[in-house]
Structures are given as C-alpha cells and as structure tokens.
C-alpha cells in the first residue's frame, strides 16, 4: 500500500511540473497568487496522501520538505539515493520555497525540513513545530546581470552598495517575491542597504514561486539584475547570457539547515528514521563527503560546501 501511495505522489508531482511547462508553452498568464495557491494546495494533497499510510506508517520511509534550490541542483536526490543504498531506509521529498516548505510541516505529515531562511526557521521552532536548526551545508548568493551592466556594479565588494547603485540608476531588478529563502535573503540585503525597493525598476516575477531556475531564466530574458544562489547560476550558465557581477561579500552566504519536526507535537512522524538520516547527512564520512564533491566533475567546482558541526570540528584538527 505504501509503495502505491508513493507512486501516486510522484505521478502527481510530475503532473504538476508537466502542467506548468505546458502553460508556459501556451503563454498563459496566471497571477502568481493563484499559481502559488494551486501548487501549495497540490503539495498539501501530496502530504495528506501520506496520511493514508495511517499511524502504522512504515518506519522505512522519511518524508522531507525541502527548499527548491537543492532539489533543482540534484543534490537532494543524490543524498537520498546513497542513504537508501547504505541503510535501506527510503527518503522522499516535496519541494517548495522555504516559507511554503515550513508551512507544510505544520500539518504534521512531514518528518524533516531542509530550509535556508534563518528568521523563518527560528519562528518555526519557537512555535513548537521543529526541534532544532542543524547546520548541513552552505553556498552563496551572487548578484547577476547583463554584461552591459547599466548600474555599473561589476566588481563591487559590497552587496548593499551594489543594490544602492541599481536603485539609483533605476536599472531593472527581478525579485522572486514569494517569501522563499532566496526572497528573504534578498529583502534582508535591501534592509541592510536602508532601501525599500519600489518603482517600475523593481519587478516581482509573477512566476517566482516556481523557483530560482525559472527566476534566473526570466532575469536573463529581461537582461536585468537579480540575487540568486551560485548553484543555480552554475547549473544554467551555459544557457544564459547574464553573468556574475558581485560576489564574495559575507552577507551573501547562504546557509542551509535541517529541522526535524517535533514529535511532541505530531506523534505520527517517523522520528527514528529521521534522526538516522540526519546523523548520516551530518557525518563527515557520509553525507558531508557527498556534499563536498557534488558538482565538481560537471561544473569544475562544488555547488555546496559541508557545514555540519561534526565536519567543522574535524577541519580544526
């Protein structure tokens, strides 16, 4: 029964993505509010479907709610597959922006969340839904734009200074605008710059909830600026014209955490296998090695860097 439901989950997830691609090809214009609501409701259907496994849910199944970036990069699947090979424990995931990924976990059918927005994660834990933030990995955000660079930000060492130049020149900037981890990071940069972005130059992408890949592709089409994670840029760099203009500022670091859902709040979650998965992911000999090497062969450099407490302790020796 469990396998049948899992197959249905994957078919439904595939159908959502197929439908989005179809709509794009037909140039259909759907407001992001409606699109986000539809995707979120479908995700809830997927989550609720797992409830059909009842309180006797197989202890060999961990359900992960993850931010979209690591899924699009392929690292989530790589980690899940290797973990299952070594332990026999299945892990399946559903993807959404960090805000939506955390929201799904408040329903009690998610075992573990992978997120990258500290303020949202801390609130999730403070509200009793999660147990703790567990460091997993990091990469960084970059500011990209056309090589013409109308705002003249290329080589700027300060991300906030670059954003001020973009605003001062009214150069087009694309925002995801969906309360995802990337959007939260962008808004924190604007706040640090003392700027409330508004005006014709600041464009909230109506399909931003589809993720960083879609947002970067749209930015490329518009020859605009945006804040995006490096992994997404590297995965698309051979198919787009925008280039990295600002990088290396500590304010652009992008930390990705794990949050086990609180078993005291939801008794049906698979705590045992979830903690086994977390231990494996954070182990310097297991998941952290995969993270260290992921992307090197294809892109010439890793897409993420290990950041577990155990890994950092080992590096200090």
N, C-alpha and C positions, 0 to 999 in steps of 0.2 A: 504493500500500500504506500509506504514511504517513497519508494522509487517512482511510482506512478505520479504522485503529487509533485515530486521534484522535476520529473519530465514536463509536467504541465506548467510549472513555474518557469522553466527555461523556454518553453514554447511561447508562453505569454510575454516574457521579456523580449524574445526575438521578435514577436509580432509588433510590440511597441516600437522597437527600433526600425523595423521594416516600414511601419506606417509613417514614421517621422521622415524617412528617406523618400517615401512616395509623395508625401505632402510637399517636401522641398522641391522635388522634380516638377510638380504641378504649380509651383509658385503660389501656393496657398498662403494667405496671410492670416495667422491666428494670433491673437493677443497673447503675450507671454503669461498673463494671469490665467487665461483659460488653459494654455498648454501645461503650465506648472500644476494647475489643479488636476488636470487629466492624468498626468504622469504620477502625481502623488497618490491619487485615488487608485491607479493601477498597481502602484507599489504596495499600497495597503492591502489590495486584493491578494497580491503575492504573499505578503506577510500573513494575512488571515488564512490563506490556504494552508500554510504550515500548521496552523492551529488544528487543522483536521487530523493531524497526527495524534492529537489528544495529549493528555498528560503522560501517556506512555510513549512519548516521542523517543525514537531511537537514540541511544547515548552515543551513536557513531555519527551524529550529524550536528554541525555547528553552523549557525546562520549569522553571517556577517553583513552589517550595513556599512557601506564604505563610500567615502567621497569619490567623485568620478575620476579625478586625475590618475590615481594609482591604478584604477581599473583600465582606463584607456591606454596607459603605458604598457600594460601586460604584466606588471609585477605582482598584482594580486593573484592572478591565475597561476603564475609560476610558483609562488609561495604555497598556495593551496594544493597544487598538484604534487609538489615534493613532500609536503606534510602528509598527504594521504598515502603516498608510496611508502613512507617510513613508518607510519603509525596505523594505517588502515582507517583512520577517522576522516570522514567526509566533511568538507567545508564548502558551503555555497554562499554566494553573495548577491546582494541587490545594491545598485548604485544610485546615488543622488548627491546633490550638493550637501555640504556638511550640515547646514541647518535642517534640511529635509531628512538626512540620514539619522540625525539625532532625534528628530520628531518621530520617525518610525519606531525607534527604540523605546519610546514612551508607551507603546501599545502592548509591550510585554511578550512579543514574539521574536525579538532579535536577541541574540546571545552576546554579540560583541560589536562595537562600533570602531571604525577607523576614521579619524577626523583630523582637520588641520585649522581649527579656529579656537584658540585658547579661551577667549571670553565665552563663547558658546558652550565649550566643553565644561568649563568650570561651573557654569549655571546648571548644566545637565546633572552634574554631580551634586551640586548644592541642593537641587530639587529632589534628590534621593533616587534618581534613575540609574546612575552609574556609581561604581565603587571607587575608581581612581584613574588618573591620567598616567598612562605608561608610555614613556618615550620609545619610539620604534625606529624612525628614520627621519631624514630631512633632505631637502634640496633647497633651491632658492627661486625667488621670483626675479624676473627681469622686466625692464621696460623696453618694448619693441616698437618699431615704427618704420616708415619707408626710408629708403636710403637718402631721399631728398631732405629729410629731417627739417621741416619748416620751423620748428621751435628751437632748433639748434641745441639739442640736449646731448648729442653724441659725446661720450667720454666723461660726462658729468659724474662726479663721485658721490653726490648726494641725491638720493631718490626724491626727497622732498623739494630740493632745488629744481630738479628736472620737471616735477609736476607744476611748480610755480611758473616756469618758462612756458609750459604747454598752455596753461590758463592765460598768461599774459599775451600770448600770440593768437589766442582763440583757435589753436590747432585742434583738429577733431580727435577726440578721445573716446574709446569704446569701453563701456563697463558691462560686466555680466548682470549686475543689478538684481541678483536673485538670493541674496543672503547666504551664498555658498562661502566656503573658506576663502576662496580667491577674492570674492567680492568684499568680505570682511577685511581681508588684508589690504585691499586697495583703499577702502574707506579709512582704515587706520592711518595709512600714509597721507591721505588728504588732510585728516585731522591733525597729524603731526606737522603738516605744512601750514596749518592755520587757514585752510581753504575749505569752503563748502562748494563743491563743484556744481555748477548750474549754468544754463545757457545753451544756445544752439550747438556750441562746440562739444558739449558733453552729451554723448549718446548712450542711452541704456539699450543694449541689444535685446530686442523682443524675444529672441530665442536663447537667451543666455543660460536658461535652466538646462539646456541640452549639454552644457559642459564647456571645458576650456578649448577642446578641439574646435567645436563649432564657433566659439567666440574668436579664436585666433584666425580662423579662416575668413570670418566676416571682417575682422580688422584688416586683413590682407587685401580683401576686395575693396575696402574703403580707403586704403593707403593711410590708415590712421595710426594712433598710438594706443597701447593698452598695457596693463600689468598682467603678466602670465607666468606660469611656472616653467622653469627651464626644461623639464622633462617633456612637456607638451611641445615646446618650441623645437627641441631636438628631433622629436618624432615626426615633425612636419616640415622641417627646414628645407628639404629638397623639393617641396611642392609649393612653397610660398616665397614672396619677394621681400616681406618685411624682415628686418634684421634686429639683432640685439644692439641697443644703443646705450643702455645704462645697466650696470651690473656691479656686484661686489660690495654694495652697501650692506652693513649688518642688519639694517631694518628690512631687508628683502629676504632674510632667511625664512624658510617655510618648514616648520616642524610638524611632523605627522605623528599622532598618538593613537594608542589603543585604549578603549574604555570598556571593561567588562560591565554588562548590565547587572544591576543589583539584584541578587537572588532573594533578598529580604523583601523586595517589592513585588517580584514576579517569581513565584515558586516553580513555574514550569520551565524555566530556562535551563539549558544544558551546561551547568556550571563546571562540572568535572572536565568535560572535553574542551570547553572554552579555555580553562586555565592551562590545560595541556598544550593547546595551540599557542597561547600567549607565551608560555615558557619556551616553546620551540622557536617562535618568532624572535624572541629577545636573546636567544642563546648565541654566543659568539661562534660556536661550532656548527650552527644550523642556519636559522633564518637570516641572521646578520651577515653570514658569508654570501648568501644568495643576493641580498641587498647590495653588498659591496661590489659585486661583479656584474650585476644586472645592467645591460645596455652597453657594456664595454666593447663587445665583439661587433655589434651593429653600428654603434654611434661613435666609437673611439674613446668614450668616456662614460662613467656610470651615470645613470639617471637619478640615483638616490645614494645617500650615504648612511651607514649604520649609526644608530644613536641610542641604543639601549643602555641602561645603567651598567649592565654586565660588560658590554662592549667597551664602554669608555673606561671602566676600571682596568680592563685588560690592556688598553692602549697606554695607560700611565705606568705600567710595569716596565 
